[in-house]
Amino acid sequence: MRRSIMSTGLLAILSLMPILVVAIFLVGLKWPASKAMPISFVVAVVLALFVWKVPGAQVGAATVNGIVTAITLLYIIFGSILLLNTLQESGGLQTIRNGFTDITPDRRIQVIIVAWLFGSFIEGSSGFGTPAAVAVPLMVGLGFPAMAAVVAGMMIQSTPVSFGAVGTPMLTGVSSGLKTVELEAYASSLGFSDWHNFIAFGIANKVALLHVTAGILMPLFVVAFMTRFFGKNKSFSEGLAVWPFAIFAALAMTVPYLIVANLLGPEFPSMLGGLIGLAIVVPAAKKGFLMPKGEAWDFDEKKNWDPSWTGSVEIQNIAAKNKMSGLVAWMPYVLIGLTLVATRVSFLPLATLLKKAKIVIPNIFGTSISASWEILFSPGSAFIFVTIITFFLHKMDGAAYGRAWKSSFKTMLGAGSALIFTVPMVQVFMNSGGGLAGFEKMPIVLAEAVAGLAGSAWPLFAPTIGGLGAFVAGSNTVSNMMFSLFQFGVGERIAVDPTWIVALQAVGGAAGNIICVHNVVAASAVVGLLGKEGLVIRKTFFPFLYYAFLPAAIGYSIIYTPASSIFNIGTIIAVAVYTAAIVIIATNKGRLAKLPPMTPNRKINA
């Protein structure tokens, strides 16, 4: 190792450079991802080649793997746009819009139902950014500004993420990241003779509890940020006014979520939590339960919207040629949910069959890096399959379906210029170990530097490292694979229960999805909002901080209270956050009274 030649601090700063480039150019200077990400990619390549001294073949292999991964993401983007355009051309989208108005015309309630509950169900079914591909265009179809839909879609990619894709971040990410002979023996010493049970009931149940502590306020965050950044009055107060319903919707999802995690394991908390939440909340909304009386909140007239809010995907009011019921209009989304579930649960043979259709590039340039694409297993194939069914179900004509394909292909190409550099940068960053310099790969160098500074206060920083991994990699699963063993080791070094530290890692990895660059690019591409990714991350950065630090404080309190006292920094931070939320909600009525009326011609049926 040559760590003595180059200090840990300097190495950590160099490791941070590709991320700093993103922060400066994409977020700070508001450059589009198509311009900022090539610079970040070049910086990562230069560091890998000339500082870490990684062989050129390995850097090239990582780049090729990144390009293949980018193509797989573009395929998902294409499928999701195609579903939206197919529904628009068939008239189904207008029927869905009318159906939501029958539930409530209030956009604050609509965003909770679509983003928080429906998005959680889709995350639990498929994961990997699919909620944004489904919920974001649906919100745009309902009349939301494209940027408002993207921000809401990114913010809810937090609570359900650790149990997304039928538990993949836990069952693949944490499990493969931790599984060593020594840790299998450790699990046995705790009474877990089965490794799966150790992950499910020794770690994942802790993850669920930590998520619930932050998730209870997430729907309220989503609504308040929507009214503040996209409302006519630019007011948090109008969003906070629906706090009883927002917290009710949060509990309708998180209580079943927590119960399922403790009884069934990590496969179904998000899926069943979202589904049960929908079953509870939608009928309640129809009856006006806990909803504000009187005026429904809506966006200002479209002509008054900031130009940066609107994407290139134009939603047109196309009526169905034949009378269409709400059930028939919604059936494509029902089919998407059923298809994703059917192709991902282990007790059905479909996943095994679909995964056989696999494109593999093994040992690229003679390295250990391989690229693969399970094309039929991809959510993109599920989207395309459902659009074909929709063609017949909605009695479309060939010309309309052809227009949907043509416009979707055009939008998908626009996303390519950003993703074709974003994902290769990630792959070079993560595959920077094993060079002649003898340094650990860049993410581990960063984590070690922070751990060295934090000492016993590490539980407060553990989620941030998980979030950093997801921010860069675009995946809670990858972040967990990369950092779980490291986090476990830090827990042992500071003499605390290491399973709680790994749980904090998993929660932070979920939070990182809120600001993850290539997820933002993908969500933006679906609604034609490319070039404005930095603006989205600016708006979602504070929710990320909240989601990283509140569970960190709760975790710190749980870890250190038995050994010392409940009066520790973690408890103080957690109590301060909840107290601040209560005070802000309690004093909101006065602030709301000073605002001009919202939409006096639209009433909520209560």
N, C-alpha and C positions, 0 to 999 in steps of 0.2 A: 504493500500500500504506500502511496506517496502523499498521504494526508499531511505528513510533516513538512513537505515542501510548500504546500498550499494550505493555508489555514482553513478550518471548518467554516468560519464566517465568510471568507471570500468565496469559497466554493458554493456556499448556500446562496450568496448574492448572484453568482453566475447562473446557478440553477434557476433562479427566479426570473432571469432576463426574458425568456420567451413569454412568461405570464405578464411581466411588466409591459412588454410591447403591446399585448392585448389591452391592458388597462389604459395605457397612454393613448394609443391610436384609435382603438375601437370605442372605448368608453369615454376617455377624456376629450379627444379631438373629434369624436363622432364620425370617424371614417367608416365607410361600409366594410363589412367583413371581407368582401372580395378584394379590398386593397390592404387592410390591416393584417389579415392572416398570412399572406405570402411573406411579409416581413418577419412575422413570428416564426414561420417555418424556416426561413433562411437563418435566423438567429439560432434556432434549435440545432440545425444541421451543422453550423459553424462550431458551436460549442461541442457537439458530439464528436466531430472529426478532429478538432485541434486542441481542445482542452481535455475531454474525456478520452480522446484518442481511440474512439470506436472505429473498427474497420469499415472502410467504405462500403463493402458488400453488405454489412449489417444495416448501415444507414439507408442504403438503397432498398434493401428488403423491407425495412420498416416503412419506407415511403410507398412502395408497391402495395403493401398490406393496407396502408391508409387509403390509397386510391380505391382498392377493392371495397373497403368498408364504406367509403363515400358513395360508391355506386349503389351499394345495398341500401343506404339511407335515401338516395335519390329515388330508388324504386318504391320505397314506402311513401315518400312525398308524392310521387306521381299517382299512386293508388288512392291516397286520401283526397287529392285534388279531383281525381276522376269521379270519386263517389259524390263529392259536393256538386260538381258540374252535371253529373247524371241526374241527381235529384233536382237541380235547378231546371234542367231541360224538360224533365218529366212533369214538373209542376208540384212534385212532392214537397219541395222546400217551402213553397208558399203555404201548403196545407199544414206543415209542421209549425210554421210561424203563426198561423191563425190558431192552432191548437195551444201554443204557449200563451197567447193572449187570452185564451179562455181560462187558463189556470190563473194567470195574473198578468196585467200589462206592465207591472213594475220590473224594471231591468235589474234592480238589486236582488230581487228574488230569483229571477231567471238565471242570473250568473251563478248563484249558489247551487241551483238545481243542475245546470249543465256542467259547469266547471268543477265544482267540488264533489257532487255526488256521482253524476254520470262519468266524469273524468276519473274518479277513484275506481269505479267499476272497470273501466277500460284499462287503467293502469294495472289493476290486479289481474286482469285477463292476459294482457300482452306485454305491458311495460315498454322499455326502450323508446320512450318519446311518443308512443302511439296515442296517448290521451290528447296531446296537442294536435295530432293529425286528425283526430275525430272531433273533439270538443271545440277547438278554435274555429274551424270553418263553419261549424254549426252555429256558433254565436254570431259570426259575420252574416250568415244566412238569416238570422233572426233580426238583424239590423244594428249590431254592435259595430263601432269603429274597429277596423282591423287591429290597430295597436292595442286597444282596450282588450280585445279578445286574446291576443298573444300574451299580454301581461298577466291576465287572469289565468290563462292556460299554463304559464310557467310557474306562477305562485302555488298552484295546487299540486305541482310535482314535488311534493315534500312528504306529507304524512303517508300517502299510500305507497311511496316508492320502494321502501325497504322490503315490502311484500308484493312488489309488482312481478309480472310475468310468472305467476304461480310460485312466488317465493324464491325466484332465481338469485336475487342479491344476497340472500342468506344461505340457500342450499348449494349454490355454486360459488358465490363470491366469498363469503366468510368461511364456508366449509373447506374449499380448496386452498384458501389463503392460510388457514390454520393447521390443516391436517399434517401432522408429523407424528412419528412414533412416540416422542416425548409427550405431546399434547393428548394423544389417545390414552396414554397412561394416566395423565392428569384428569381426563374426563372420567376414566374408570374409578379413580380415587374419590371422585365426587358422587359416585353411584350411577354414572351413565355408562353402562356396558356397551350401549349402542351409540355410535358417533352421531347419527342423525338425531337421536333424542337429545344429545348434548347441545347440538346447534339449535334445535327447536325449543327445548325447554330449559336450557342452561344459558342461552344468549338471546334468542329471538323474542322470548317473552319479555325480557328486559327492554329490548328495542321497542316493542309495542307500547310498554308503559311510558317510556320517554317520549315517544311520538304523541301520545295522547296529551301529555302536559303542554305541548306546543300547539297541537292540532286543534284544541278547543277554541283558539282565537283565529285560526286561519281563514274561515269563511268571512269573518268580520274584517280582517285585513284586506281580503280580496275586494269586498264591497266598498270599504272606505277608500282604498286606493283608486278604485274605478270612479267614484264620485269626485275625488280630489283632482285627478289628472284629466278626466274626460267629461266631467259635468259642466253644465253651463255656469254654475256658481263657483266652481273649483273649490269645493268644500268637503272636508272630511266628515263634517257634521251630518250631512245628508246620508252618508253611508252608515255612520254610527247609529243613526235613528232606527235601523232595523236590527239592533243588537239582540233583542229577545229571539227573533227568528233565526239569526245567524248562529247563535250559540245552541239553539235547539237543533239546527241542522248539523252542527258540528258533533253534538252528542249522539244524534241519530246514526251517524256513521262510526264514530270512534268507540262507543260502548260495545256494539256488536264486534267491531274490529278487535278490541282488547279481549273480549270473551273468546272469540274464535282463535286468536293467537295462543291463548293459554290452554284451550281444550283440543284444538286440531293441529296446531303447529303453524308454520310460516306460509303454507301454500295459499290459504284462502282469506286471510284477514281483510285485505283491501277489496277483493272481489265481492265477498259477502257483505262487508261493511258498506260499500257503495250501493249494493243492490238492496239491502235492508233499509238503508237510509232513504233511497228513492221511494220505496214502498211506504215509508212513514211520512216523508216530507211532502211529496206531491199531493196526496189527499188533504194533508193539513193546509197546504197553500191554497188549494181550491176553496177551502172553508174559511180562509182568512185567519187561521190560527196564529197568534202572536205577531201578526203583521200590522204595520202602522195603518191607522184608519185615514181615509180621505184620499189625498192626492197620490197618484202613482208617479214614481220617479222615472224620467226618461232622458235620453241624450238630447242636446239641442238639435235644431234642424240641421240637416247634413250640410247645407250651404255654409253654415257657420263653423264647421269643424276645422281644426288645424290641418293643413295639407299633409303633415307628417303622420296623421292618424290613419290615412286611407291607403290601402294597397291597390295593386294593379288588377286584382281579381274583382270584377264587377258582378255584384249579385243583382240579378234582374227578377222582377216580379212576373214570372211565367206561370199562368194558371194551367192546371191539368186539363187536357182535352176531354177526358172522361171524368165523371164525378169520382173523387177519391176520398175514402174515409181516413181518419187520423191514423187508424191501425195500419192500413196499407201504406200510408206515407212514411210511418215510422219503421215499417218492417225492415228496410235495409240496415238501419242501426241495430235493430234486434238481431238480425242475421249476422252482423259484424261481431256482436258480443258472443253469440252462440258459436260462431265459427272459431273465434279466438280461443274460447274456452275448450271447445271440442278438440282443437289441435294442440292443446298444451297440457291438459291433465294427463297424468301418467297411466291411469287405469284404462284409457282408450288407446287403440292401436294407431290412430291417425298420425300422431307425432312421429312415431317410428317410420311409418310409410313415407311421409312427406320429406323427412330428413334424408331419405335415400337419394333424392334428386339434389345432388350437392356438387358444386363446382369447387375444386380444390387445386391450389397452386402450392405444392409442398416444398419445403426447404428452399425458399427463394434465394437465388444466388449462392447456394451452398450453405446457407445459414440454418439455424434452428427455427427461423420465423416462417410460418406458413399462413397462407390466406385461404379463406373459404367463403362460400355463399350458398346457404341452404335456401334456394330460390322459392320452392313451393311452400316451405315452412315460414317464409317471410310474411309479416302482416300485409306487405304490398300485394301479395297474391290473394290474400283474403279479401282485400278491398276490390281487386279486379273481379274476383269470383262473384262478389255480391253485386257489383254493377251489372254483370251479365244477367243475374237473376232479376235485378231491378228493371232491366230493359223489357223483360216479358211481364213482370208483375205490374208495372206501371203503364203497360201497353204503349211503349214509346215507338216512334218511327226511326228508321235507320239514319236519316239526316240529323235528327236531334242527338242521337247517340254519337254519331261521327263528330259533331261539333264539340261534344264533351271531351272526346279523346284529343282532338286537335288543340283546344285551349289548354288542356291539362299538360300535354307534352311541352307546350311553349313555356308554361309557368315552371315546370320542373327543370328545364334547361337553365333558367335564370338562377336557380339555386346552386347549380354545379360549380360556378366560378368561385363561390365562397367555400363550399365543402371540399373541393378538390385540393385545397391547401390546409384547411382546418384539421381534417382528420389525419393526414400525413404528419403534420406537426405534432399531434398527440402521440402518434406511434413512434416517432423519433425520440420524443421526450421520455416515453416509457421504456424504450428499448436502448437506453444510453448506458447500461451497465456492461461490464465485461471488457472494457477497453484497456489498452496498454497502460493507461495512467493508473489503473487499479482503483478508481473511485466507484462508489456505489452509484446506481442510476439516479438521475436528477431528482425525482420525487422523494426518494429515500434520504438523499442528502438534505433536502429542505426539512423533512420531518425530523431528522436527527438534530439539526440545528435548533429547531424550536423546542424539542424535548430537553436539550441541554440547558436552555435558558429557563424553561418553565419549572423544572424540578418537581416537587410534590404538588404543585398547582396544575400539573398536566391534565387532570380531568376537565379543566376549564378550556383547554386548547385542543383536546382530542377530536371533537367534532369538526373544528376548523380544518384539521389535516384531512379528515374524510371528505369535507366539502371541497378542499383544494383538489383532491384526487378526482372527484366527480366533475368539477369545473373544467379540468383539463381533459379528462378522458371521455366525458359525456355519459358516464355510466356509474351508478352506485355499485353495480356488480364488480366492475374493474377496479374501482377505488377500494372495495373490500378485499379483493384478491391481492392488491398491491400493498395494503397497509395493515391488514388484520394481525399478522404475525408480529409485525413491528409494534403495534399498539399493545398486544398481549405482553410482549417483552418489557415495554415501558411500565405497564401495570405491576409486573413482578419486581422491577427495579425500585419502584417507589413504595413497595410493600402494601399494595391494595388489591382488592379482588380484580384480577385481570379481565374477567368476563364482562364486568361493567365498563371497562375501558374499551373493549371490543364493541360493546353495544353502543357506546358513544360514537365510535368510529362509523358504525352503520347508519346512525341517525344523521351524522354530519354528511356522510356520503349522499344520503337522500336530499338533504338541504342544498347541497351543491348543484343539484339538478335545476334549482330555481334560476341560477345564473350561468349555467353551462353554455358555452359559446355555440357548439354545433347543434344543441337542442333549440337554442334561440333562432339560429339560422334556419333550421328545419321548420319550426313553427311559423316563422315569418314567411318562409317560402310558400307554405300552404295557402296563405292569403295574399300573396304578392306584395309582401312588405319588405323585400330585400333592400339592403343598404341602410336600414335603420336599427340594426341589431344593438348598437351602442346605446341608443335611447331606451330600448327595452331593458337592458341590463342596469342602466341607471335607476330605473323605476323599481326593479326587483331586488336591488342590492340590500336595501334596508330589511325587507322580509327575510332575506337570507341570513343577515346578521341576527335577527330575532330568533330564527329557527336554529341557528348554530349555538347561540349563547344561552337561551333559556333551558333547553335540555342539558346543556353543559353544567349549568348551575344546579339543576335538579340532581343530576348525576353526582356532582361533587358533594352535595348535601347527603345523598344516600350512602356514598362511599365513606365519608369521614364522620358522620353523626355518631355511629356506634362506638368509634374509637375515641372521640373527643366530646363534642357537644353539638346540639342542634343549632346553636348560635355560631355558625361558620359563614364564610363568605358566600358559599353556594346558596345557603338558605336565605341570606340577606338579599342577594341578587334576585332570586326567584320571588320572594315576598314583595320586593320593590316593583318588579315587573307587573305582577298581578294587581298590586295596590294601585299602580299608575293606570292600569286598564280600567279598574273599577271607578277611579276618580274621573277619568276622562269620559267614561260612559255616563256617570251620574250627573256631570255638569254639562252634558251635551245639549240638553233640552233648551237651556238658555241661549246657547250659541245658535241653535237651529231656528229659534224664534226670530232672530235678527236677519235671517236670510229671506230673499224674495221668494214668492211661491214657486213651486216646481213646475207642474204641468196641470193647471186647474181644470182642463177639459177631460182628463182621464182619471177615473175613479177606480179604487180597488173595491171589489165586491167582498165585503167583510161580513 
